[in-house]
Amino acid sequence: MLSPAAPTAPPAVPLPRLPVGMLTLLGATIFAALTTEILPVGLLSEMGADLGVPESRVGLLVSVYAVVVVVGSIPLTALLVRWPRRTALVAVLLTYAVSNLLVASAAGFWATLVARVLGGLAHAGVFSIVVALAVTAARPEQAGRAIAYVNAGNALALSFGVPLGTFLGTAVGWRWAFTLAGAGLLVLALGAARMLPAAPAPSAAGPALSIGAALRRPALLVVAVTIMVFTLGHYTAYTYISPLLRNAGVPEAALGAALLAYGVGSLLGLSAAAALADRRLRPGLTGAFALTVAALVALGGPASSPWAATAAVFAWGVAFGALPTLLQTAALHATPGSPDLAPSVVNSSWNVGIASGGLLGGRVLEAAAPPAVAYAGAGLAAVGLALLVAPAARRRTGQRVAATR
């Protein structure tokens, strides 16, 4: 007599493939946006000499750009949500292109600053559009992977865009780096117009949350404050990474290679974020914050040498490469059903740190030796880590108390 067959589990249904072509275009947009934003960091000396201003003044080209993003992100999202996303993305890409070409042809510092303000306006809207397009193109359980795919543009900007721009700027002149960026953005605008699907404006379906309602959510506020404090620390150091590396003995000609190590590390961090974002979000965030603190302390340490500094920069890149995906995912969890809103809050909060970090780092660099910039960044990143860990600790304490009753 045959025994009955053992029950078998139903076959796993594979998730549908992500829309790779569309996500690649969106990742290229992030690549161009981040390269445009950070490019002056690697060209502080060259731009300062050409424009007749000190390095600390050139740092304002990053800081003022970030201030425009802070002020503009949420209002622009409220405006752009009324536009079809394809139209909105083409418009911001064209604005980016014009900004870079104006920077390349500017005759002096103030003209350069005005052109950077125009780029900041484009940046204020781009992340809400790109993240919303990525999230709505994927299933909910794939949202973290889709964001990670798009954020490959972030990692590649740091690993290739900024180092190559730095190399080009030091080899043939910084203006050529911005000219090339402007031309690439024009190509991306054409690609977006041809590749992205035509769709009605998101507001036609009625967003699940208004901007005001999203900002009143405690979970989103915690994410926003954590981002502001952490990025303040990160950009206090990163805006002036060139003087930091030179202080550790890295020669001027090797700065591009050190920045490349940061970018390669960020690619590894991005890969980790893709695996962690949908399943192990909080441990991933905690680990990335802690690694940033350790890397900055090592970079500013008295025993830092060219090789040790490059290794610390690599570890810093691993941590920071993971954070855009992890933090965007955390913000989306706080505003379910409204993919346009969370990215604008993240973008604005992120650039509070960028703007303030550039200013704070400049003041620290004027008053003390470069290691002080790394220590200041590490201290602020540690505060961000405490903000991240505290809510989870309170929840665990509450659970233990409840269990004893």
TILUMLO-649197 format. One record per residue (C-alpha): residue number from 1; x negated, y, z. Coordinates in nm, 4 decimals, decimal comma, m for minus. Last residue first. Layout:
ATOM:i:u:v:w
ATOM:NUM:X:Y:Z
...
//
This chain:
ATOM:i:u:v:w
ATOM:405:m0,3442:4,3617:3,4173
ATOM:404:m0,6951:4,2449:3,3426
ATOM:403:m0,6363:4,2144:2,9685
ATOM:402:m0,5118:4,5738:2,9460
ATOM:401:m0,8361:4,6996:3,0987
ATOM:400:m1,0407:4,4937:2,8550
ATOM:399:m0,8373:4,6223:2,5572
ATOM:398:m0,8753:4,9807:2,6727
ATOM:397:m1,2518:4,9394:2,6999
ATOM:396:m1,2633:4,7913:2,3494
ATOM:395:m1,0621:5,0840:2,2115
ATOM:394:m1,2853:5,3366:2,3857
ATOM:393:m1,5952:5,1690:2,2433
ATOM:392:m1,4460:5,1786:1,8920
ATOM:391:m1,3707:5,5507:1,9281
ATOM:390:m1,7248:5,6235:2,0591
ATOM:389:m1,9263:5,4438:1,7890
ATOM:388:m1,8700:5,6867:1,5025
ATOM:387:m1,9092:6,0012:1,7100
ATOM:386:m2,2264:5,8537:1,8628
ATOM:385:m2,3651:5,7796:1,5154
ATOM:384:m2,2948:6,1373:1,4090
ATOM:383:m2,4831:6,2596:1,7155
ATOM:382:m2,7738:6,0354:1,6130
ATOM:381:m2,7674:6,1919:1,2666
ATOM:380:m2,8000:6,5313:1,4343
ATOM:379:m3,1074:6,4195:1,6275
ATOM:378:m3,2674:6,2564:1,3245
ATOM:377:m3,2228:6,5704:1,1144
ATOM:376:m3,3830:6,7875:1,3811
ATOM:375:m3,6704:6,5398:1,4068
ATOM:374:m3,7253:6,5422:1,0299
ATOM:373:m3,7246:6,9232:1,0132
ATOM:372:m3,9639:6,9408:1,3095
ATOM:371:m4,2060:6,7248:1,1096
ATOM:370:m4,2387:7,0169:0,8590
ATOM:369:m4,4230:7,2516:1,1011
ATOM:368:m4,2237:7,5167:1,2847
ATOM:367:m4,0409:7,8499:1,2522
ATOM:366:m3,9975:7,8850:0,8749
ATOM:365:m3,9288:7,5133:0,8328
ATOM:364:m3,6679:7,5215:1,1104
ATOM:363:m3,4924:7,8169:0,9456
ATOM:362:m3,4952:7,6476:0,6042
ATOM:361:m3,3689:7,3215:0,7525
ATOM:360:m3,0805:7,5037:0,9164
ATOM:359:m2,9812:7,6766:0,5913
ATOM:358:m3,0100:7,3635:0,3776
ATOM:357:m2,8325:7,1596:0,6418
ATOM:356:m2,5476:7,4079:0,6703
ATOM:355:m2,4704:7,3878:0,3000
ATOM:354:m2,5194:7,0123:0,2718
ATOM:353:m2,3358:6,9377:0,5958
ATOM:352:m2,0353:7,1485:0,5019
ATOM:351:m2,0754:6,9779:0,1648
ATOM:350:m1,9880:6,6381:0,3042
ATOM:349:m1,6820:6,7761:0,4820
ATOM:348:m1,5489:6,9293:0,1577
ATOM:347:m1,6136:6,6155:m0,0442
ATOM:346:m1,4679:6,3892:0,2259
ATOM:345:m1,1548:6,6049:0,2523
ATOM:344:m1,1198:6,6129:m0,1278
ATOM:343:m1,1795:6,2375:m0,1476
ATOM:342:m0,9020:6,1698:0,1087
ATOM:341:m0,6339:6,3614:m0,0818
ATOM:340:m0,6350:6,2179:m0,4340
ATOM:339:m0,5992:5,8538:m0,3253
ATOM:338:m0,2712:5,9134:m0,1406
ATOM:337:m0,1143:5,5728:m0,0722
ATOM:336:m0,3030:5,5107:0,2493
ATOM:335:m0,4590:5,8217:0,4075
ATOM:334:m0,6813:5,6991:0,6939
ATOM:333:m0,7866:5,3852:0,5045
ATOM:332:m0,8878:5,6167:0,2178
ATOM:331:m1,1151:5,8081:0,4556
ATOM:330:m1,2885:5,4880:0,5673
ATOM:329:m1,3356:5,3827:0,2045
ATOM:328:m1,4889:5,7202:0,1172
ATOM:327:m1,7203:5,6817:0,4175
ATOM:326:m1,8364:5,3343:0,3182
ATOM:325:m1,8867:5,4191:m0,0485
ATOM:324:m2,0744:5,7432:0,0200
ATOM:323:m2,2760:5,5794:0,3020
ATOM:322:m2,4459:5,2837:0,1373
ATOM:321:m2,7109:5,4749:m0,0562
ATOM:320:m2,7845:5,6809:0,2546
ATOM:319:m2,9031:5,3845:0,4537
ATOM:318:m3,1128:5,2269:0,1790
ATOM:317:m3,2527:5,5703:0,0875
ATOM:316:m3,3695:5,6316:0,4428
ATOM:315:m3,5430:5,2937:0,4335
ATOM:314:m3,7265:5,3992:0,1140
ATOM:313:m3,8132:5,7380:0,2654
ATOM:312:m3,9630:5,5601:0,5664
ATOM:311:m4,1685:5,3373:0,3348
ATOM:310:m4,2894:5,6438:0,1422
ATOM:309:m4,3876:5,8137:0,4672
ATOM:308:m4,5769:5,5052:0,5814
ATOM:307:m4,7637:5,4908:0,2498
ATOM:306:m4,8547:5,8611:0,2480
ATOM:305:m4,9366:5,8548:0,6217
ATOM:304:m4,7169:5,9145:0,9266
ATOM:303:m4,8923:5,8556:1,2577
ATOM:302:m4,7697:6,1862:1,4042
ATOM:301:m4,4076:6,0885:1,3406
ATOM:300:m4,1835:6,2961:1,1151
ATOM:299:m4,1087:6,0179:0,8680
ATOM:298:m4,0754:5,7599:1,1469
ATOM:297:m3,8117:5,9658:1,3294
ATOM:296:m3,6304:6,0197:0,9991
ATOM:295:m3,6285:5,6464:0,9189
ATOM:294:m3,4997:5,5467:1,2640
ATOM:293:m3,2104:5,7951:1,2542
ATOM:292:m3,1140:5,6881:0,9015
ATOM:291:m3,1231:5,3205:1,0010
ATOM:290:m2,8801:5,3891:1,2870
ATOM:289:m2,6296:5,5613:1,0563
ATOM:288:m2,6452:5,2823:0,7973
ATOM:287:m2,6016:5,0107:1,0626
ATOM:286:m2,2999:5,1801:1,2190
ATOM:285:m2,1321:5,2326:0,8825
ATOM:284:m2,1796:4,8706:0,7771
ATOM:283:m2,0598:4,7413:1,1122
ATOM:282:m1,7442:4,9577:1,0717
ATOM:281:m1,6594:4,8515:0,7143
ATOM:280:m1,7000:4,4762:0,7326
ATOM:279:m1,4362:4,3461:0,4875
ATOM:278:m1,3548:4,5904:0,2050
ATOM:277:m1,6631:4,8119:0,2367
ATOM:276:m1,9166:4,5422:0,3269
ATOM:275:m2,0119:4,3708:m0,0002
ATOM:274:m2,0030:4,6872:m0,2115
ATOM:273:m2,1828:4,8713:0,0695
ATOM:272:m2,4717:4,6237:0,0603
ATOM:271:m2,5156:4,6788:m0,3122
ATOM:270:m2,5089:5,0550:m0,2526
ATOM:269:m2,7807:5,0245:0,0090
ATOM:268:m2,9995:4,8334:m0,2345
ATOM:267:m2,9482:5,1061:m0,4947
ATOM:266:m3,0263:5,3685:m0,2293
ATOM:265:m3,3599:5,2015:m0,1642
ATOM:264:m3,4504:5,2393:m0,5301
ATOM:263:m3,3567:5,6062:m0,5058
ATOM:262:m3,5723:5,6720:m0,2002
ATOM:261:m3,8634:5,4947:m0,3674
ATOM:260:m3,8068:5,7151:m0,6744
ATOM:259:m3,8319:6,0213:m0,4503
ATOM:258:m4,1758:5,8973:m0,3464
ATOM:257:m4,2714:5,8475:m0,7131
ATOM:256:m4,1561:6,2007:m0,7999
ATOM:255:m4,3633:6,3409:m0,5143
ATOM:254:m4,6780:6,1699:m0,6485
ATOM:253:m4,8165:6,4661:m0,8464
ATOM:252:m4,7799:6,6942:m0,5443
ATOM:251:m4,9931:6,4650:m0,3282
ATOM:250:m4,8336:6,2657:m0,0408
ATOM:249:m5,0366:6,3479:0,2708
ATOM:248:m4,7635:6,3321:0,5351
ATOM:247:m4,7282:6,7128:0,5201
ATOM:246:m4,6741:6,6821:0,1436
ATOM:245:m4,3887:6,4411:0,2104
ATOM:244:m4,2166:6,6776:0,4519
ATOM:243:m4,2736:6,9765:0,2225
ATOM:242:m4,0996:6,7853:m0,0607
ATOM:241:m3,8216:6,6498:0,1622
ATOM:240:m3,6976:6,9999:0,2320
ATOM:239:m3,3340:6,9552:0,1296
ATOM:238:m3,3585:6,6019:0,2723
ATOM:237:m3,4358:6,7040:0,6313
ATOM:236:m3,1562:6,9468:0,7175
ATOM:235:m2,9658:6,7554:0,4509
ATOM:234:m2,9390:6,4387:0,6591
ATOM:233:m2,8691:6,6139:0,9874
ATOM:232:m2,5897:6,8287:0,8476
ATOM:231:m2,4723:6,5197:0,6603
ATOM:230:m2,4204:6,3399:0,9923
ATOM:229:m2,2399:6,6257:1,1645
ATOM:228:m2,0053:6,6967:0,8742
ATOM:227:m1,9379:6,3294:0,7985
ATOM:226:m1,8485:6,2550:1,1604
ATOM:225:m1,6152:6,5552:1,1671
ATOM:224:m1,4353:6,4382:0,8502
ATOM:223:m1,4051:6,0741:0,9609
ATOM:222:m1,2627:6,1791:1,2974
ATOM:221:m1,0218:6,4180:1,1231
ATOM:220:m0,9049:6,1381:0,8929
ATOM:219:m0,8222:5,9134:1,1892
ATOM:218:m0,6497:6,1994:1,3737
ATOM:217:m0,4086:6,2693:1,0820
ATOM:216:m0,3315:6,6413:1,0737
ATOM:215:m0,5452:6,6966:0,7632
ATOM:214:m0,3367:6,4472:0,5688
ATOM:213:m0,0131:6,6267:0,6599
ATOM:212:m0,1539:6,9584:0,5392
ATOM:211:m0,2738:6,8134:0,2084
ATOM:210:0,0683:6,6597:0,1513
ATOM:209:0,1079:6,2873:0,1867
ATOM:208:0,2658:6,0165:m0,0298
ATOM:207:0,2031:6,2211:m0,3414
ATOM:206:0,5093:6,2768:m0,5639
ATOM:205:0,5262:6,0731:m0,8856
ATOM:204:0,4900:6,3838:m1,1031
ATOM:203:0,2213:6,5060:m0,8624
ATOM:202:m0,0220:6,2536:m1,0117
ATOM:201:m0,0067:6,4369:m1,3482
ATOM:200:0,1199:6,2190:m1,6301
ATOM:199:m0,1116:5,9698:m1,7977
ATOM:198:m0,3339:5,9593:m2,1052
ATOM:197:m0,5889:5,6849:m2,0637
ATOM:196:m0,9569:5,7759:m2,0343
ATOM:195:m1,1837:5,6876:m2,3257
ATOM:194:m1,1697:5,9715:m2,5811
ATOM:193:m1,1458:6,2835:m2,3631
ATOM:192:m1,3738:6,1263:m2,1028
ATOM:191:m1,6373:6,0501:m2,3665
ATOM:190:m1,6300:6,4070:m2,5000
ATOM:189:m1,6731:6,5432:m2,1477
ATOM:188:m1,9561:6,2966:m2,0894
ATOM:187:m2,1418:6,4204:m2,3992
ATOM:186:m2,1091:6,7800:m2,2784
ATOM:185:m2,2422:6,6707:m1,9394
ATOM:184:m2,5499:6,5172:m2,1028
ATOM:183:m2,6271:6,8458:m2,2807
ATOM:182:m2,6059:7,0379:m1,9537
ATOM:181:m2,8363:6,7927:m1,7763
ATOM:180:m3,0924:6,8194:m2,0579
ATOM:179:m3,0890:7,1986:m2,0319
ATOM:178:m3,1254:7,1761:m1,6523
ATOM:177:m3,4418:6,9656:m1,6820
ATOM:176:m3,5728:7,1870:m1,9615
ATOM:175:m3,5514:7,4900:m1,7321
ATOM:174:m3,7788:7,3217:m1,4773
ATOM:173:m4,0809:7,3358:m1,7097
ATOM:172:m4,2771:7,0879:m1,9205
ATOM:171:m4,4436:6,8487:m1,6743
ATOM:170:m4,3171:6,9696:m1,3346
ATOM:169:m3,9574:6,9973:m1,4540
ATOM:168:m3,9701:6,6696:m1,6452
ATOM:167:m4,1059:6,4814:m1,3439
ATOM:166:m3,8545:6,6439:m1,1103
ATOM:165:m3,5702:6,5718:m1,3520
ATOM:164:m3,6911:6,2128:m1,3746
ATOM:163:m3,7028:6,1909:m0,9942
ATOM:162:m3,3583:6,3585:m0,9625
ATOM:161:m3,1845:6,1402:m1,2207
ATOM:160:m3,3646:5,8103:m1,1590
ATOM:159:m3,3308:5,6857:m0,8010
ATOM:158:m3,1217:5,9699:m0,6587
ATOM:157:m2,8924:5,9978:m0,9596
ATOM:156:m2,8863:5,6197:m0,9821
ATOM:155:m2,7582:5,5944:m0,6250
ATOM:154:m2,4803:5,8469:m0,6844
ATOM:153:m2,3872:5,6948:m1,0199
ATOM:152:m2,3668:5,3579:m0,8477
ATOM:151:m2,0951:5,5381:m0,6551
ATOM:150:m1,8500:5,4401:m0,9297
ATOM:149:m1,9157:5,0707:m0,8726
ATOM:148:m1,9022:5,1192:m0,4944
ATOM:147:m1,5642:5,2926:m0,5257
ATOM:146:m1,4326:5,0019:m0,7323
ATOM:145:m1,5719:4,7511:m0,4832
ATOM:144:m1,4052:4,9337:m0,1926
ATOM:143:m1,0724:4,9480:m0,3752
ATOM:142:m1,0732:4,5775:m0,4613
ATOM:141:m0,8161:4,4700:m0,2000
ATOM:140:m0,5874:4,7524:m0,3167
ATOM:139:m0,6037:4,6345:m0,6823
ATOM:138:m0,8133:4,8521:m0,9109
ATOM:137:m0,7468:5,1344:m1,1610
ATOM:136:m0,5734:5,3462:m0,8956
ATOM:135:m0,8889:5,3423:m0,6835
ATOM:134:m1,1250:5,4414:m0,9651
ATOM:133:m0,9049:5,7228:m1,0976
ATOM:132:m0,8550:5,8592:m0,7443
ATOM:131:m1,2301:5,8435:m0,6791
ATOM:130:m1,3101:6,0326:m1,0000
ATOM:129:m1,0453:6,3034:m0,9663
ATOM:128:m1,1082:6,3770:m0,5988
ATOM:127:m1,4831:6,3683:m0,6623
ATOM:126:m1,4735:6,6212:m0,9475
ATOM:125:m1,2824:6,9090:m0,7958
ATOM:124:m1,5323:7,0927:m0,5769
ATOM:123:m1,8153:6,9874:m0,8086
ATOM:122:m1,6723:7,2035:m1,0855
ATOM:121:m1,6555:7,5029:m0,8517
ATOM:120:m2,0105:7,4305:m0,7342
ATOM:119:m2,1291:7,4430:m1,0939
ATOM:118:m1,9884:7,7943:m1,1290
ATOM:117:m2,1640:7,8928:m0,8054
ATOM:116:m2,4870:7,7542:m0,9540
ATOM:115:m2,4562:7,9982:m1,2447
ATOM:114:m2,4193:8,2846:m0,9975
ATOM:113:m2,7318:8,1667:m0,8120
ATOM:112:m2,9367:8,1517:m1,1323
ATOM:111:m2,8334:8,5072:m1,2162
ATOM:110:m2,9423:8,6061:m0,8661
ATOM:109:m3,2802:8,4339:m0,8972
ATOM:108:m3,3822:8,5813:m1,2303
ATOM:107:m3,3595:8,5527:m1,6095
ATOM:106:m3,1124:8,2645:m1,6260
ATOM:105:m3,1390:8,0436:m1,9380
ATOM:104:m3,1569:7,7004:m1,7731
ATOM:103:m2,9121:7,8047:m1,5009
ATOM:102:m2,6644:7,9120:m1,7727
ATOM:101:m2,7004:7,5738:m1,9440
ATOM:100:m2,6378:7,3986:m1,6145
ATOM:99:m2,3232:7,6004:m1,5374
ATOM:98:m2,1816:7,5561:m1,8899
ATOM:97:m2,2180:7,1782:m1,8620
ATOM:96:m2,0566:7,1653:m1,5183
ATOM:95:m1,7584:7,3661:m1,6446
ATOM:94:m1,7224:7,1264:m1,9369
ATOM:93:m1,7256:6,8332:m1,6954
ATOM:92:m1,4668:7,0036:m1,4729
ATOM:91:m1,2268:7,0542:m1,7643
ATOM:90:m1,2705:6,7009:m1,9022
ATOM:89:m1,1919:6,5581:m1,5578
ATOM:88:m0,8759:6,7674:m1,5164
ATOM:87:m0,7429:6,6783:m1,8596
ATOM:86:m0,7970:6,3058:m1,7946
ATOM:85:m0,6379:6,3360:m1,4496
ATOM:84:m0,3164:6,4849:m1,5866
ATOM:83:m0,2766:6,8161:m1,4038
ATOM:82:m0,0625:6,8908:m1,0973
ATOM:81:m0,3085:6,7090:m0,8698
ATOM:80:m0,5611:6,9615:m1,0008
ATOM:79:m0,4153:7,2487:m0,7994
ATOM:78:m0,3964:7,0804:m0,4570
ATOM:77:m0,7351:6,9250:m0,5311
ATOM:76:m0,8700:7,2709:m0,6073
ATOM:75:m0,7437:7,4038:m0,2732
ATOM:74:m0,9067:7,1099:m0,0858
ATOM:73:m1,2455:7,1185:m0,2593
ATOM:72:m1,2931:7,4942:m0,2981
ATOM:71:m1,4271:7,6248:0,0310
ATOM:70:m1,6581:7,3309:0,0986
ATOM:69:m1,7614:7,3013:m0,2677
ATOM:68:m1,8465:7,6720:m0,2842
ATOM:67:m2,0510:7,6344:0,0344
ATOM:66:m2,2366:7,3413:m0,1273
ATOM:65:m2,3474:7,5511:m0,4231
ATOM:64:m2,4591:7,8137:m0,1720
ATOM:63:m2,6733:7,5533:0,0062
ATOM:62:m2,8329:7,3940:m0,3006
ATOM:61:m2,9339:7,7204:m0,4686
ATOM:60:m3,0097:7,8441:m0,1165
ATOM:59:m3,3077:7,6062:m0,1089
ATOM:58:m3,4664:7,8372:m0,3665
ATOM:57:m3,4858:8,0988:m0,0909
ATOM:56:m3,6761:7,8606:0,1415
ATOM:55:m3,9181:7,7871:m0,1429
ATOM:54:m4,0170:8,1529:m0,1688
ATOM:53:m3,8921:8,3804:m0,4535
ATOM:52:m4,0417:8,5016:m0,7817
ATOM:51:m3,8066:8,3162:m1,0177
ATOM:50:m4,0876:8,1219:m1,1887
ATOM:49:m4,2837:8,0489:m0,8705
ATOM:48:m3,9702:7,9575:m0,6740
ATOM:47:m3,8411:7,7337:m0,9516
ATOM:46:m4,1690:7,5423:m0,9748
ATOM:45:m4,2172:7,5070:m0,5986
ATOM:44:m3,8604:7,4021:m0,5182
ATOM:43:m3,8339:7,1592:m0,8097
ATOM:42:m3,7476:6,8335:m0,6310
ATOM:41:m3,4746:6,9953:m0,4227
ATOM:40:m3,3504:7,2001:m0,7227
ATOM:39:m3,2106:6,8787:m0,8773
ATOM:38:m2,9756:6,8003:m0,5866
ATOM:37:m2,6430:6,9325:m0,7189
ATOM:36:m2,6993:6,8689:m1,0890
ATOM:35:m2,8253:6,5160:m1,0259
ATOM:34:m2,5256:6,4550:m0,8002
ATOM:33:m2,2744:6,5701:m1,0618
ATOM:32:m2,4446:6,3912:m1,3528
ATOM:31:m2,4586:6,0576:m1,1711
ATOM:30:m2,1017:6,1044:m1,0440
ATOM:29:m1,9870:6,1499:m1,4044
ATOM:28:m2,1892:5,8470:m1,5107
ATOM:27:m2,0069:5,6467:m1,2435
ATOM:26:m1,6729:5,7628:m1,3881
ATOM:25:m1,7799:5,6526:m1,7351
ATOM:24:m1,8949:5,3183:m1,5962
ATOM:23:m1,5656:5,2795:m1,4077
ATOM:22:m1,3713:5,3217:m1,7323
ATOM:21:m1,5787:5,0663:m1,9172
ATOM:20:m1,5807:4,8196:m1,6271
ATOM:19:m1,2067:4,8006:m1,5694
ATOM:18:m1,2412:4,5621:m1,2708
ATOM:17:m1,1759:4,1992:m1,3390
ATOM:16:m0,8617:4,0483:m1,1974
ATOM:15:m0,8966:3,8736:m0,8620
ATOM:14:m0,9282:3,5018:m0,8796
ATOM:13:m0,6331:3,3006:m0,7547
ATOM:12:m0,7600:3,0393:m0,5142
ATOM:11:m0,6189:2,6973:m0,5861
ATOM:10:m0,3460:2,5869:m0,3495
ATOM:9:m0,4819:2,3787:m0,0639
ATOM:8:m0,4456:2,0075:m0,1069
ATOM:7:m0,2246:1,7793:0,0906
ATOM:6:m0,3742:1,4369:0,1459
ATOM:5:m0,2333:1,1783:m0,0862
ATOM:4:0,0009:0,9318:0,0709
ATOM:3:m0,1569:0,6006:0,1595
ATOM:2:m0,1376:0,3331:m0,1027
ATOM:1:0,0000:0,0000:0,0000
//
